[in-house]
Every structure is written in C-alpha cells, then in structure tokens.
C-alpha cells in the first residue's frame, strides 16, 4: 500500500493537483496495516490516516 500511495502522491504533486482522499477499500487496508504495522511505516501510515491522501 505504501509504495503505491507514495507514487500516487508524488505524481499528483508533480502535476500541481492535490492528492485524492482515501476510498473505502484503501481506508480498510490502512486500518488493517495499523493493527499490524510494518517496521518503519508507522509515521507514514498515521499521516495517511490524519491528513494525507492518495
């Protein structure tokens, strides 16, 4: 999830457009990842939940 979202955020930023909000599937996947957070992904996942988008 995170590598894809990093790319999408970067691509949209390069185009000068804001990132998209999370859809239901992405929000569900994020919740699952937060329950079993991969090492080194803590800050990124919390940012997605709080104020970042795809």
C-alpha positions in Angstrom: 0.0 0.0 0.0 2.6 2.5 1.0 4.8 2.3 -2.1 1.8 2.7 -4.3 0.5 5.7 -2.3 3.9 7.3 -2.2 4.0 7.2 -6.1 0.4 8.5 -6.4 1.0 11.4 -4.0 4.3 12.3 -5.8 2.7 12.0 -9.3 -0.2 14.3 -8.3 2.1 16.8 -6.6 4.3 17.0 -9.7 1.1 17.8 -11.7 0.2 20.5 -9.2 -3.0 18.8 -8.1 -3.9 17.7 -4.6 -4.0 14.0 -3.6 -7.2 12.1 -3.6 -9.0 11.1 -0.3 -8.9 7.5 0.7 -11.7 5.4 -0.7 -13.4 2.7 1.4 -11.0 -0.1 0.2 -7.9 2.0 0.9 -9.3 3.0 4.4 -10.0 -0.6 5.2 -6.5 -1.6 4.1 -5.0 1.2 6.2 -6.9 0.1 9.3 -5.5 -3.5 8.8 -2.0 -2.1 8.4 -2.4 0.0 11.5 -3.3 -3.1 13.5 -0.1 -4.9 12.3 2.2 -2.0 11.4 5.3 -2.9 9.3 8.6 -1.7 10.8 9.4 1.8 9.6 6.0 2.6 8.3 4.4 4.0 11.5 4.7 7.7 10.7 3.6 7.3 7.1 0.5 5.3 8.0 -0.5 7.7 10.7 -0.1 10.6 8.2 -2.4 8.8 5.8 -5.0 8.4 8.5 -4.7 12.0 9.7 -4.1 14.3 6.8 -2.6 12.6 3.8 -4.4 11.2 0.8 -3.7 9.1 -2.3 
